[in-house]
Amino acid sequence: MLAWYDNNKREMPWRDCGDPYKIWISEIMLQQTRVDQATPYFHRFMERFPTVESLAKADQQEVLKVWEGLGYYSRARHLHDASKLVAEEFDGTVPDNWDDITELKGVGPYTASAILSIAYQKQHAVVDGNVIRVLSRYLGIENDVRKTATKNAIQEAADERIPEERPGDFNQAVMELGATICTPSNPDCEGCPLQAGCVAYKKVKTEEIPYKSPAKKRPHHQIGVGIIMNEDEEVLIALRPEDAMLGGMWEFPGGKQEEDEDMEETVARELNEELGVEVAITKPFMKLDHAYSHFKITMHAYLCELENGTPSPNTSQEVRWISIDELEDYPFPKANRKLTKKLMNIDKGQQELEI
């Protein structure tokens, strides 16, 4: 595996850098994100926060803005919190042992194993989706890989095989093999260095292994959102609660449609509950679909005018009136960002906005 890796590894900006901070940032970004998606964000993040100290001193809103578009924003919030601990308690050095590194927010067993093995050459086996696929095929494990017992068996197999020499490179080699050769469908078995000992290859079961039971169907929610503008052509935005999904990000207020409720009623009700105001809905603005990890939404955005009341943050951390130009300065989730882009295009005269 190490010989194959030396000859075939892809170039990545954090690979072979020897910098525990860069390796930590990359591992957090690579949670739930492909390498090609994470790479430009890594460059942008490192340019803005080149050291633990610079990240620790930054404002959370700035961190979220740099992270914007990468998704799973709790990663950024936890990373920011953890950087403060590293700066204060560990003199700005990413911990090199299990007990200390697992104290950091957002660093679980997988991430700890990856950082310790790659940055510090500690003998910890990493098991991600690629490793599960490689080892289940190599060992002929046909049990459901969604099951905890199966995952534990694969982790034990990985632990038994992690070498004392270059454990970080070995972990990366297995992950690289899964990403480039032992792919989910149509694996390149002829180019695989493990072909001779692979049970799935011998039994012609590479398409059946690993077995993964069908995922539960993701619910689909209809969401109504209000874009409230005032006489000064400012728009109202709300800051999501710190402990909520997408916490620390800004959004246009709104929420889920209830049974037997049309979408305009949803928007009026949600704005009343969230802001304590009554609005007049003037016209539809945009409809879009978006998928999260565990559910999907269709967002229906409407232009609105205030009729009664002063907006207050009943369910958010803060509400704020800002100009359309200022929308670019605030971190928004991807679905809301589509709304801001359309608003900014309208403001630049590319479309006509009438309220």
N, C-alpha and C positions, 0 to 999 in steps of 0.2 A: 504493500500500500504506500509506504513512504517513497519508494523508488518511482512508482507511478505518479504520485503527487508531485514530486520534484520535476518531473518532465511534462506534466499536464495541467498544473494549477493555473487558474485564471488570475489575472492581475486585479487586485482590489486595493483601494487607497489605504486601508487599514491593515492589509496583510503584510507580514514580515516587517512591520514598522517598529516593533519592539517598544511601543509606547502604551502602557496599561490604560491611560486615559482614552486614547483613540480606540483601543480595543473595546473598552467598556461602552463608549458611545455607539460603536458599530453594532455591538451585540444587542443593545437596547433597541436600536433602529431595526435590526433584522428580526425582531420578534414580530410575527404576523406580516412581514414585508419582504418582498423579493429583493435580491441584490441590486438588480438594475433600477428598481424604484428607489431604493435607499441611497444609492451612491450620490446623486446630485444633492440630496438633503445633507448627507454627511459632509460634503465639501462646504456647503453653505454654513452648516452648524459650526464646523471647525474654524472657518474664517472669522465667524463672529465670536465664538467662545473657544479660543485656542488652548486654554488651560482650565483646570478645575476651579481655580480662584476666580477667573473671569466669569465662569458659569455661576458660581456661588453668589457673586456680587450682583448679578443681573436681576432685573425685575421679572416676575413670572410672566407678565404680559409680553415682554420682549422674547422670552424663551418660547412661548406658545406661538408667537408670530413667526419666528424662524422655523418652527416645527410645522406650521400650517400647511395642510395638504397631505401630510404623511399619515394622519389618522391615529386612532388609539391614543388620544391625547393624555390619558393618565400616565403613559410612558414618559412624556415630557415633564409633567408635574412631579412625578416620583424622582426622575433624574435630577431635576432642579433641587428638590429637597435633599436628595442623597449627596449632591455636590457640596452642600453646606456642611453636612456631617463630615465628609472627607476633608474639606478645607479646615474645619475647626478641630476635629478629633484625630485626624490622621496626617496632619501637616501637608495636606494637598496631594498625598500619594494614595492611589487606589490600593486598598488592603490586599495583602498577598496570602491570606489564610481564610479558611472556610468560615470560622466563627465571626470574624470581623466583616467579611464581604457580604455575608448574608444578613447583616444588620442594615444594609443599605436598602432603601425603598426601591421596589421594582426588580430586585435581584433575588430570584428564586434559585432552586437547585440547578436548573439547566444553565441559566446565565452565569451563575457562580462557577460551575464546572468549565464553561467556555472561557471565561476571563482568566481563571487560575491556570488552566492548562496552556492557553495560547500566550498569555502575558508573562506567566511565571514558571511555566514548564512543570506544573504540579500534576500528579497522576490522577486526574478526574475524567471519567468518560462522559461525553456529551451525547445525548439522545434527542434528536429532533425528527421531523417527518422523513427526511432523507435517510437518516441512520436507521430508523424503523424499517424503511423499505429495503435497504441493503441487507440488514441482518436477518429480517424475516425471510427474504428470498434465499440468502446464503445458507441459513440454518433450516430452511423448509418449515418455518412456523406458519401454520395455517389457521390459527385461532384469530378471533376478531381483535384487530389492533386498537379498537376503541375501548376494549375492556382493560381495566386497571391491571388485572393479573397478567395479561399479555404484555402490557407496557413494562411491568416489573420484570418479567422474564427477559425481555429484550435489554433492559437496563443492566441486569445481571450479566448477560452475555457480553455487553459492551465493557462492563467493569473488568471482566475476566481477560479481555483482549487488549486493554489499554497498556501500552508499553511504558517502561521507565524512561526510555530514550525518546525524546521528541514527542511527548504525549499531545502537545498542542497541534503539531503538524499531523499526527495520526488522526485526531478528531476532525481536523479540517479535510484530511484526505477522504475519510468515509463520507462526510457531508458533500464534498465535491463530487465524489463518485455518484452519489444519489442524485445530485443536481444535473450532472452532465451525461452520465452513462446509464446508470440504473434508474431510468426515468419511470414515471408511473405507467406509461403506455409505450410500446415499441422500444424497449430498452436495447441498447447496443451491446448485446452479450458477446459479440465477436471482439469487441474492443475492451472488454472488461478484464482486469487483472485477477479477479476472483472466480472467473468462469470455471476453472478446473474443479473447485471445491463447492460450487454452488448447487444446492439441492434443487431449487426451483428450476434451474437451467436443465439439470439432468432429468427431471420429471416433466419437463415442458410445461411448467406451471407459472411462468413469469407473469402471465396475464391474470392468474387467479390469486397470486400472492403479491403483496399482503392483502388479506381479506379485511374489508372494512364494512361493517353493517351500515345500512342506509341511514343517512342523517335525518333528524327530525325536520319536518317541514317548517321553514321559517315563517312566522306570522307576518302579515302585511297590514300596515296601519295607514289610514288616511289622515293627513295632518293639515290643519288649517292655520295659516300664518297671516298676520296683519302688518302691513308696511304703513306706518302712521307718519304723515308728513305735516308740518306746521306751516304757518304763513311765511316764515323765514326760509322755507325750502330746506328745513332740517328734517332728518329722519330719526325715529326713536329706536334705540337698540337696548337690549337687556343682557346682563352678564349672568351666565349660568352659575348655579351654586357650586362651590368648590368640591363638594362630595358627591355631585351628580355626574351622570354620564356627560362627557364633553365639558366637565367642570372647568371654569376659568376662560371659556370661550364666549364670544358675544354672538347674539342671534336676534332675529326678529321674533317678537313674542307670538305665541300660538300653542296649539296642542292637538291632541287626538280627537277625531270626530266620534261622537257618541251615537248610539243606536237611534234611529228615527230622527236624525238631525241633518238638515242640509248644510253644505259647507259654509255658507255665509253665517248661518246660526252658530256654527262651531267657532268661527273667528270672533264673532261678537261676544259669545260666552267666555271664551278663553281670555280675551283681552280684558273683560270685566273682572274675571277671577284673578288674573295675574297682575293687572295694573290698577284695578279699581276705577275704570273709566267706561264710558259709553261711546261707541264710535258709529259713524255712518260709513258703510262700505260703498265705495264709489265704483270700482271696476276690478275685474280679474287682472292680475299682473303676470303671473307665470305659474306653470304646472311642471313639476319635474319628479322623476323617480330616483331613488337612492337606496343602496343596500348597505346595511351594517352587518356585523358578524353574525348576529342572532335574529335579526328581523329586517324587513324591508319597509320603505315608506313611499307614498306618493304625496308630495307636498303641493298644496294649493295656496298660492300667495295672492292676497288682495290688497289693493290700495285703499287706505282708510283715512277718514278725517275725525278728529276729536269732536264730540258733541257735548260731553259733560264730564267733568272731573279732571284732576291733575294726576298724571301717571306716577305710580309709586311701586317700588320693588316688593310686591307681596310674595312672590315666589322666586325671586332672583336676588343676586347680591346687590345689584345696582341697575338703574336705568339712566340713559343719557341721550340727550339730543345732540346730534352731530351733523355737519354738512355732508353732502354726498361725496365730496372730495376726500373727506377724512375716513371714509369707509375702508380705504386701502391700508390705513394705519392700525387697524384693529384685527386681532385674530378671530376668524370665523370658521366654523366647520364647513366641510366641502359643499354640502347642499345649500347652506346659507350664502356661501361665497358666490355661487351661481347667481343668486338674487342681487348681490352687491355689484357684480360685474355688469349685469343688465342695467341697474340703476346708474352706474357710472358712465356706461355707454350713452344712456339717455341724456345724462347731464352734459355730455360732450357734444350733444346735438346729433348723435347717430340715429336716435329714434325720438319720437315725440312723446312727451309725458303730459297727460291732461288729467287733472283731478277735479 
